Amino acid sequence: MDHYNSYIGKPLYEFLLDDRVRKYETFTCFDNRPGVLSGVIVELEDKSQYEVYFDKLLYDPPVNVERNWKFSNVIKETIHKIRFIPSSSVNIHKK
């Protein structure tokens, strides 16, 4: 999973084009502070996930209390951190 670190500092859409990621099942935006986009969770077919974090937003407004971020803007945001969660760990949390 270390090669995913090569996407840090690059736009999210480049990560989404990666062979392992491009056939993702779900794409969910998340906020750690209400209304402030922090990143996305990309869930794969096997239920493993990538948490992709942004440091600062360049294409989305800093605060969006309605949480209706535009996909076309989100995928342009710059990746700050990527965390892989294997499907075995995801299933533990969903029980």
Order of alpha helices (4+ residues) and beta strands (2+ residues): alpha-beta-beta-beta-alpha-beta-alpha
